Amino acid sequence: MDIPQERKVVTEIPGPKSREWFERRKAAVPQAVFNIHPIVTARASGAIIEDVDGNRLIDFATGISVLNVGHTPPEVVRAAQEQLERDTHTCFHVTANEPYIELAERLNALAPGDFEKKTMFANSGAEAVENAVKIARKFTGRQAIVTFDHAFHGRTLLAMSLTAKSMPYKQGMGPFAPEIYRLPFAYPYRWPTGPENAAREALAYARDEMHKVIGEENIAAVIVEPVQGEGGFVFPAPGFLKGLAEICAEHGILFIADEIQSGMGRAGRWFAIEDEDVVPDLITSAKSLGGGLPISAVTGRADAMDSVHVGGLGGTYGGNPVAAAASLAVLDQIERENLLERSRTLGDRVLSRLHEMQERHPVIGDVRGRAMMTAMELVKDRQSKEPLDAESGNAIVRTCLENGVVILKAGTYDNVIRLLPPLTIEESLLDEGLNVLDEAIGSVG
């Protein structure tokens, strides 16, 4: 479906038809299934969402980093349609399908590491995380899992237990899964003694805690996002992840890289961990892997993946052939259009603009990013770094929406504006969306 790649506001946003749908939604859908933006999508293409009122909005959210190749790319749509005509589902455990096997081969080849690898598929990021933990526990014979402050790993019970933030993800949902241990993340902007000390001090604390409190011989895995997503696009201090990987290797602990939000070119590589000089034992992927269709994966060392007994991994819909076929088309498009390099090029453009905004808007305390995974952290005061209040941040999001741009917040303190445009977005449209964001920050500031 070809929609003109242009912003167009024809009604107030939300418009009358969206408001009508939200009245119906209120009666039919629980409030816990939240909506960030009170609009209803009618169709979408490239970097544009068209709502039911005919407004065309620039998408800087992409379904929370699900659409790195844009909305409804023709090749991905065609691959899904062709597979729908062949076979929608038999369950891989009943009869195998070609797209599952081919996609596993592709991910095995793309994942870092020159050792033999294998891949299994599930439906969501949380499922991938839970399966990675199962594999690590089975392979090592150990139970403890180490996770970090500001982490987000999903909403199912074990994944929610690994997630750091209480509200809204965990509040009132306990008891949580046992044998989960949380350590400080080397968050440069908020490290108490300064960013130059973050990696060294966080690693020293981690080594000490893993030895004294948990016991290295009890730890099955360390799971970490190479770039924390929901936590606020936090890029760890240089050397932190490499140091963690060295601790893991020293003690037979598996290193799990959660690449569900940062993978498939979002941070400029197939996997963000590639920029950290670390080869993980297991990698989880999802979101942009399917180009809008639900699929997730665990890719890892063959000896670890094969340590689980027959029947110990899987699920009815895991590796659904339609979703797998779409994923293959996504990988093809990233390679064919050189979107990894484009992600880095566009990311430099965005970061340059955000730094320029920072010079003019005191509310922007920190700008950070890698490739097309960029963010700004908003504060009341740069000296104290006190987080900007939620309502002021919401006003920026709301003002952008009213002017035809969809953006998202994130962060433990709900004070980070994160930008996730498609890697395929036209430069002029990207600049236009940034102009709207600039004006929204200025109006609130």
N, C-alpha and C positions, 0 to 999 in steps of 0.2 A: 504494500500500500504506500504510494508515494505522496507524502505530505510536504508542501513547501517548507524549506528549512528557514523559517522566519518567525520571529516573535510577533504575535498579534493579539491585542486585548480588545475584545468587542463588547464585553459586559463587565460589570464589577465582578471581582473574584473573591469568594465563590459566587457563581451566577445562579439564576433562579432554578435551572434544572439540577445543578449540583446540590443546591439546598433541598430540593424536593427529594432527591435520592437519599440524602442524609437523614431526612425524616423517616424514610422507609428503613434505612440502615439501623436507626436508633431502636426500632421495634423488633428487628430481626437478628441483630448481631450483638454479642456482649460488649460492654464498654471496655473490658480488658483488652480486646483486640483493637488496639488504638489506631488512630489516624493522625498523622502529622499535618497533612494538608486536607482541608475540607472540600476537595474537588473530586469529581469522578471522571476517569479517563474514558474517552470514546474510541480513540485510536492513537497510534504513535508510530513514528518513523524517524530513523536517524537520531538526532538530538532534540526532537520536538515531540511534546505530548499535546494532543488536542483534547480538550475536555468536552463534556456533553453540551456545553453552551457555545462551543465553537471557538473558544480561546486557545491560542497556540502558545505554549510555554517552553522556554529553553530548559532542558533537563540537566541539572547539575547534581542529580541524585542517582539516576540510573538504577532504581529499584534497590538501593544500597549496594552499589558496585556489582550489579548482576549483568549489566549490558555494556561491557567494554567495547564490543563491536557495534553498539548502537541498537536502537529499537528495530525490530523486524527486518534485519538485513536479508536481502533476497536469497542469498546462498543458504543461509541457515533455515529460512522458511521453506525453501525448496527441498532441502535435505529431510526436514521433518515431514513434509507432505508426502514425499516419495516413500519414506519408511512407513507412514500411516497406511498407505495403500498396500504395502507388502505384509506388515505384521505389527500390531500394536502392542501385544504382550502375550507371552506364554509362561513367564517367570524363568529366569536363567537357571534356576535349580531343577526345573522340569525339562525344558529343552533349551540349550544354549542359543545365542544369537550372534551374528557376525559383528554388528557394531560394538557390542560389549568387548569382544576379544580385540578388535582392532583399536578401540580407544585405549584399552589397557596397554597395548603395545606402544602406542604413541606416548602416553604419559610415562611409561617406563623409560623411554628414550629421552624425554624432555627433562625429567627430574635430575638434579645434580647427583654426581657419584658415578664412578666407573665400575661399580660392582653390579651383580645381577639384581634386578628389581622385579617386583610384581605389584599388581594393582587390584583392588576390589572396589565395588561401587555400592553406594547407598543413595538416599534421596535428599538429604539436607546436610548442612554444615555440622549441626549438632550430632547427627548420626555418624558422620565421619570421625568426629572427635571421640565419640564413645567407642567406636570400633578400634581406633588407634590405641586407646587406653587398654582395651581388651587384649589386643595383640601384644602390647608391651608387657602386660602382666603375665600373659601365658608364656611368652618367650623368656622372660627373666626369672619367673617363679617368685616375683616380689609383688608387693601390694601398693606401696606409697607412690603418690604422684605429686610432683612439685609444680606449682603454678605461681602467678605473680599478681601484684597490685595492678589495678586498672585493666585487668584482662577481661575479655569476653570470649567465651567458647560455646555459647548456645543456651537454650532454654529447657532442654530435657533434664532429667534429674541429675545425672552425673555431670553433664555439660554445665548446668546451672551451678552445681557445686564448685566447679572450676572457675566460674565467672566471679569477678570481684565485687561488682556493684550490687548493693542490696536492693535499692528502689530504682526501677520497678521490677527488676528481674527476679528477685529472690524473696522479697518481703512477704512473710506469712506462708511461705511454701515449704518450710522445713518439716522434718529433719532432713539434712543433706547427706550426701554420700560420704562415707568415712574414708580415712587415709588420704586426705587432701591437705597439702601443706602450702602455705602462701608466703612468698618472699617479696622483698622490695624490687621494683623494676627500675632500671637506671634511666629515669625520666629527667633529661638534662635541664629543662626549664624550671622544674620544681625540686631539683635535688638540693637539700638544705645547705650543703657546703659549697655549692656551685657546680656547674656542668663539667668543669675540668676534673672533678673528683668522682663523678657519678659512677663510671665503670669500675674504677678501682675499689671504691668503698662498697658498692653493691655486690661485687664479686667476693670480696672478703667476708661480708656478712653471709652471703649464700653458702660459701664453703664452710664457714663455722657452724651455721645452722643445720646444714645437711649432715655434718659430722656429729654434732652434739645432741641435737634434738630428734632428728629422724633416723640417722644411721645410714651411711651410704649403701650398706648391704641390704637395706630394706626398700630402696627406691627403684621402682620399675622404670620411671620416665620423668623427664622434665618436659613440660609442654609450654611453648611460648610462641606468641605472634611476633614474627620479625619486625612488623610494624603493627602496633596495637590499633585496632579499628575503632570499636565503640568506645574504647578508653580515651580517644581523643587524637587519633593519628600520632601517637607517640613513637618517635624514632629513638631507639636506645642509644646511649652514648657509645661512641666507637670502641670496639674491643669487648663490649659486655657479652654479646652473643658468642663470640669466639671463645672467651674465657669460660662461659657456661658449657660449651661443647667440649672443651678440654677436661673440665671436671667430670662430665658424663663419660667420656672415653676412658678416663683414668679408673673409673669405678664400675664399668659395665652397665651404665645407666643409658637407656635409649633417649635420644634427643628428638622430640617431635616438633616440627615446624608447622604451626597452624597458619596456612596460607589462604584461608577461605575468602578473606576480603582483599588481601594484598597480591594474590596470584593472577595468572593469565595476562600479564603485561601491565597491570595497574601501576606497579611501582617500577616499571621500565625493564623488567626481566620476566621470563616465564614465572619465576618465583623470586620474591624479594630476598630470600636468604642467600641468593647467589652473590649479592653485594657484600656479604658479611664474612666471606672466606670460611664458610661453614658448610659441611655436607651432612645434612640431617639423616637420621636412621629412618624416619617416617615423615611424610608430608601429607597434610590434609588439604583438599581443594574442593571448591563448590562454586556458588554464586556465578561468576562470569564463565565458568567452564561450560555451562549449558546454554548460554546465550538467551536465557529467559525460561528454559525448561528445567524442571527440578532434577538435579543429579549432583552427587558428591562422590569423592574418591579418597581412598587411602593408598598411597604409593610408598613402597619402602623396600628395605633389604629383603631379598628373597628368603633368607634363612629365618628372619623374624616373621614374615608373612606366612611362611609354611609351617611355623611352629604350632599353629592352631589346628586342632583335630578336624576331620571332615565333618561338615555341618555346623561348625562353631561360628561361622561368619555368614552374613548374607541377609536376605529379606525379600519379600514378595516382589517389590517394585525396583529393587536396586539394579542399576544398569538397564533400565527400561530401553528397548531398542530405539524408540522415537527420540528420547532424550540423548541417548548415546550418539545417534546419527547427527543430531543437531550439534553436539559437542565436537564431533569430528569436523563439521563445517566451520565451527568457531575457530578451531586450531588452524584450519586451512586459511581462513581469512586473515588471521593474525600474521601468519607466515607470508602469504601472498602480498599483503599490503604493508608489510614491514612495520607493524603497529608497535613493536617493542621500541624501535628507534623513534617512531612518531610520539610515543608516550613520553619519552625523555625530552624531545624537542618542545612539545607543547607544555610539558611540565616546567621547563625553564621559563617559558613565556608567562605562565601563571605565577610562578614564584617571583619573577621580576615585578609583576604588577602588584602582588600582595605586599612586597617590601615597600613599594612606592606608596601604597595605601597606608602602611604602618607609619610612614614619616608624617602623614597628615592627620591620622586618627589616633589620638592617645589611647583609645579603648583597645587597640590591638597590641597586646603585650608580647606575643610571640608569633612568628611565621615559620612554618616548617613544612617539609615535604620532600618527596623524591618522585621524579617523573610526574604522572598524573594522579598522585596520591598526596594532595596538598591540604593545608589547613591553617587557620589562624586562631590563636587562643585569646579570648577577650577578657579584659580585667578592668576593675574599677580604678586601679592605680598601678602604674608600672613598677613603682618602688616596692610596694607591699605584695604585689601580684595577687591581691584579693580577687577571686573570680567575679566576673560580671554577674549580676543577678539574672535569674532565669527569665523574668519577664522582659528585660531589655533585649536579651538574646532572641526571645520569641518574637519581639517586635521587628527585629531585623529579618527573620525568616518570613514573617507575615507580610512585611513591606515588599520583600522580593517577590513573593507569590502574587500580591496584588498588582505588581508590575510585570508579571509574566515570566518569572524565573523560579524554578524549584530548587531549593537548597536544603541541607540537613545540618542539624547540630549533632554534637557528640561530646564525650568526655565525662569523666567521673564527676566533675562539677557542672556538667551541662553548659559549658561556656566555650565550646570549640565549634567554629564553623568549618565543616569539612566539604571539600569540593570533589565531586566524582563525575565529571562529564564523560561522555563516550570518548574513546581514543580516536574515533573517526570524525569528531566534530569539526566543522569548518572554523578556521581561525577568526573570521569576522563574527560568527555567532558566539564563539568563546569570548571575544573581546566585548561584545554587546552585553552578554550576561554578567561579565565582571564589572561593567559600567553600572549596571543596575545594583549589583551588590555594593559597590563603592558608595553610591548615593544612599542606599538603605542604611549603611553604617554611619554615614554622615548625618542622616536625619535623626537617628537614635542618639548618636554621640552628642 
